[in-house]
Amino acid sequence: MITRGRSGGVFLAALFVMVAGFGYLLAVQFEPTVNKAYVVPAQNVELVEIMKGLEKENEGAARRIVDLRGQLGELESKGAATSDEVRVLTQQLRELRGKAGLAEATGPGVVVTLSDSSRTPTLSDDPNYFVIHDGYLRSIVNLMRRYGATAIAVNDQRVLGNSPIVCAGPIILVNSSRMSPPYVITALGNPEMLADSISQDVFFRVLEMYRDQFKITCSLEKKTSVTVPASLNNAAFKYAVGAK
């Protein structure tokens, strides 16, 4: 059985030489002869800080939304709300919902599409090279964040700072939802900046090499308009409470 996780021989064998300058790539696939990831600590620290910042920002927005909902409810119950007060609070609530990923977002951006190989591996091939792994999706999402994406989705799942992208045998789960190829990764942001930066990144170039050699699908498109869906299971709201 082909698994999409970190074990087995994929990715760093081809990347070993080039990775010296790009150690931030999250652990993807290792050849059996490679004993440990080739990582530049500073790059990893930067990604960890980005993720922590996104989680804190999301949790803060969630708490603020709870506060605003409480204020609106209190004003309405007392019959004391003026149209201006309601308008201001409603606008703040709308903006925070977008920031927390609770609202659909539309604008210019890019789309990266990845899918398993169209070619059947021979007996001498390593089948792991012919499928898309969870690490590929995580790395593309992190590239998008690094290069300025304001909202990201994988297929129909909004990806937030606390969104897991993991494998379960031959299946990839995003937010605990089962994904099927093709994996369409959509990002809102400056299309030129995102496309230029991603296309020149060593990780994406390796995926293009896999496309040419193993016939996986790997494409990058600039779009004048893309839509990222709202998050349907924002964990930040599970424990969010209003300010005292």
C-alpha positions as CSV (number, residue, x, y, z in Angstrom):
1,M,0.0,0.0,0.0
2,I,1.2,3.5,-0.8
3,T,1.1,5.8,2.2
4,R,1.2,9.6,2.0
5,G,3.0,10.2,5.3
6,R,6.6,11.0,6.1
7,S,8.0,7.5,6.1
8,G,9.6,5.9,3.0
9,G,11.7,7.3,0.2
10,V,10.5,10.4,-1.3
11,F,11.6,14.0,-1.7
12,L,14.8,14.7,0.2
13,A,16.9,12.3,-2.0
14,A,16.4,14.7,-5.0
15,L,16.5,17.8,-2.8
16,F,19.6,17.0,-0.7
17,V,22.0,19.2,-2.6
18,M,19.6,22.2,-3.2
19,V,18.2,22.2,0.3
20,A,21.3,23.8,1.8
21,G,19.8,27.3,1.3
22,F,16.2,26.4,1.9
23,G,16.1,24.4,5.1
24,Y,12.6,25.6,6.1
25,L,10.8,22.9,4.1
26,L,8.7,20.9,6.5
27,A,9.6,17.2,6.8
28,V,8.3,15.5,3.7
29,Q,9.9,12.3,2.4
30,F,13.3,10.8,3.2
31,E,15.4,8.2,1.4
32,P,16.3,5.3,3.7
33,T,20.0,6.4,3.4
34,V,19.2,9.8,4.8
35,N,19.4,9.7,8.6
36,K,18.0,13.2,9.4
37,A,16.5,16.3,7.8
38,Y,18.9,18.8,6.4
39,V,17.5,21.9,8.1
40,V,18.6,25.5,8.5
41,P,17.4,26.4,12.0
42,A,16.7,30.1,11.3
43,Q,14.3,29.3,8.6
44,N,12.4,26.8,10.8
45,V,12.2,29.3,13.7
46,E,10.7,31.8,11.3
47,L,8.0,29.4,10.2
48,V,7.2,28.4,13.8
49,E,6.8,32.1,14.7
50,I,4.5,32.6,11.7
51,M,2.3,29.7,12.8
52,K,2.3,30.9,16.5
53,G,1.4,34.4,15.3
54,L,-1.5,33.1,13.1
55,E,-2.9,31.0,16.0
56,K,-2.8,34.0,18.4
57,E,-4.3,36.3,15.9
58,N,-7.1,33.8,15.2
59,E,-7.8,33.2,18.9
60,G,-7.8,37.0,19.6
61,A,-10.3,37.6,16.7
62,A,-12.5,34.8,18.1
63,R,-12.6,36.4,21.6
64,R,-13.3,39.8,20.1
65,I,-16.2,38.4,18.1
66,V,-17.7,36.9,21.2
67,D,-17.4,40.3,22.9
68,L,-19.0,42.1,20.0
69,R,-21.9,39.6,19.8
70,G,-22.4,40.1,23.5
71,Q,-22.5,43.9,23.1
72,L,-25.0,43.7,20.3
73,G,-27.2,41.4,22.2
74,E,-27.1,43.6,25.3
75,L,-28.0,46.8,23.3
76,E,-30.8,45.1,21.5
77,S,-32.3,43.5,24.7
78,K,-32.3,47.0,26.4
79,G,-33.7,48.6,23.3
80,A,-30.9,51.2,23.7
81,A,-29.0,50.6,20.4
82,T,-28.9,53.5,18.0
83,S,-28.5,52.8,14.3
84,D,-24.9,54.2,14.4
85,E,-23.9,52.0,17.3
86,V,-25.3,48.9,15.6
87,R,-23.7,49.9,12.3
88,V,-20.3,50.3,13.9
89,L,-20.5,47.1,15.9
90,T,-21.8,45.1,12.9
91,Q,-18.9,46.4,10.7
92,Q,-16.4,45.4,13.3
93,L,-18.0,42.0,13.6
94,R,-17.9,41.6,9.9
95,E,-14.2,42.5,9.7
96,L,-13.3,40.2,12.5
97,R,-15.2,37.3,11.0
98,G,-13.2,37.7,7.9
99,K,-9.9,37.9,9.9
100,A,-10.8,34.8,11.9
101,G,-11.7,32.8,8.7
102,L,-15.4,32.7,9.5
103,A,-16.4,34.5,6.3
104,E,-15.9,33.6,2.7
105,A,-13.2,35.7,1.0
106,T,-12.9,36.7,-2.6
107,G,-10.2,38.6,-4.5
108,P,-7.1,38.1,-6.7
109,G,-4.7,35.3,-6.0
110,V,-3.2,32.1,-7.2
111,V,-4.1,28.4,-7.5
112,V,-1.7,25.5,-7.1
113,T,-3.0,22.2,-8.3
114,L,-1.3,18.9,-7.2
115,S,-2.5,15.4,-8.1
116,D,-1.2,11.8,-8.3
117,S,0.7,10.5,-11.3
118,S,-1.1,9.6,-14.4
119,R,1.5,6.9,-15.0
120,T,1.4,3.5,-13.4
121,P,4.7,2.6,-11.6
122,T,6.6,-0.3,-12.9
123,L,8.0,-3.0,-10.6
124,S,11.3,-1.2,-10.4
125,D,9.8,2.1,-9.5
126,D,9.3,3.4,-6.0
127,P,5.5,4.1,-5.9
128,N,5.8,6.8,-3.3
129,Y,7.2,9.1,-6.0
130,F,3.9,8.9,-7.9
131,V,1.5,10.2,-5.3
132,I,1.0,13.6,-3.5
133,H,2.0,13.5,0.1
134,D,0.6,15.6,3.0
135,G,4.0,17.2,3.4
136,Y,3.7,18.6,-0.1
137,L,0.4,20.4,0.8
138,R,1.9,21.7,4.1
139,S,4.9,23.1,2.3
140,I,2.8,24.8,-0.4
141,V,0.6,26.3,2.3
142,N,3.6,27.6,4.2
143,L,5.1,29.1,1.0
144,M,1.8,30.9,0.4
145,R,1.9,32.3,3.9
146,R,5.6,33.3,3.6
147,Y,4.9,35.2,0.4
148,G,1.9,37.2,1.6
149,A,-1.3,35.2,1.2
150,T,-4.1,36.6,3.3
151,A,-6.4,33.5,3.1
152,I,-5.8,29.9,2.0
153,A,-7.9,26.8,1.3
154,V,-7.2,23.3,0.3
155,N,-10.1,22.1,-1.9
156,D,-13.2,23.1,0.2
157,Q,-11.3,23.5,3.5
158,R,-10.2,26.9,4.8
159,V,-6.7,26.6,6.2
160,L,-6.0,28.6,9.4
161,G,-3.0,28.9,11.7
162,N,-4.2,25.9,13.7
163,S,-5.5,23.7,10.8
164,P,-3.9,20.2,10.7
165,I,-2.9,18.7,7.4
166,V,-2.0,15.1,8.1
167,C,-2.0,11.7,6.4
168,A,-4.1,8.6,7.4
169,G,-2.6,5.8,5.4
170,P,-3.4,6.6,1.7
171,I,-5.7,9.5,2.7
172,I,-4.9,13.1,3.4
173,L,-7.0,14.9,6.0
174,V,-7.3,18.7,6.2
175,N,-9.2,19.9,9.3
176,S,-10.1,16.2,9.8
177,S,-11.9,16.2,6.4
178,R,-11.0,13.6,3.9
179,M,-9.3,15.1,0.8
180,S,-9.2,13.5,-2.7
181,P,-6.9,14.4,-5.5
182,P,-6.6,16.7,-7.3
183,Y,-5.6,19.0,-4.4
184,V,-6.5,22.5,-5.3
185,I,-4.7,25.0,-3.0
186,T,-6.1,28.5,-3.3
187,A,-4.5,31.6,-1.9
188,L,-5.7,35.2,-1.8
189,G,-3.0,37.8,-2.3
190,N,-1.0,39.6,-4.9
191,P,-1.0,37.2,-7.9
192,E,2.3,38.5,-9.3
193,M,4.2,38.3,-6.0
194,L,2.8,34.9,-5.0
195,A,3.3,33.3,-8.4
196,D,6.8,34.7,-8.9
197,S,7.9,33.8,-5.4
198,I,6.4,30.3,-5.4
199,S,7.6,29.4,-8.9
200,Q,11.2,30.3,-8.0
201,D,11.2,28.5,-4.7
202,V,13.4,25.3,-4.7
203,F,10.5,23.2,-3.3
204,F,8.2,24.0,-6.1
205,R,11.0,23.4,-8.6
206,V,11.5,19.9,-7.2
207,L,7.7,19.3,-7.6
208,E,8.1,20.4,-11.2
209,M,10.9,17.9,-11.6
210,Y,8.6,15.2,-10.2
211,R,6.0,16.3,-12.7
212,D,8.4,15.8,-15.6
213,Q,9.9,12.6,-14.3
214,F,7.0,10.8,-12.6
215,K,4.0,12.6,-14.3
216,I,2.4,14.0,-11.2
217,T,0.2,17.0,-11.7
218,C,1.8,20.3,-10.6
219,S,0.6,23.6,-11.8
220,L,0.5,27.2,-10.7
221,E,-2.0,29.8,-12.0
222,K,-2.5,33.5,-11.4
223,K,-6.1,34.5,-11.0
224,T,-7.9,37.8,-11.1
225,S,-10.5,36.4,-8.8
226,V,-10.5,33.4,-6.4
227,T,-12.8,32.5,-3.6
228,V,-11.7,31.0,-0.3
229,P,-14.5,29.4,1.7
230,A,-15.3,30.2,5.4
231,S,-14.0,27.9,8.0
232,L,-16.7,25.5,9.2
233,N,-14.8,24.2,12.3
234,N,-12.8,27.0,13.8
235,A,-11.3,25.5,16.9
236,A,-10.6,28.9,18.4
237,F,-14.3,29.3,19.1
238,K,-14.5,26.1,21.2
239,Y,-12.9,27.8,24.2
240,A,-13.3,31.5,23.3
241,V,-14.8,33.7,26.0
242,G,-15.5,37.3,26.1
243,A,-13.4,39.8,28.0
244,K,-14.3,40.3,31.7
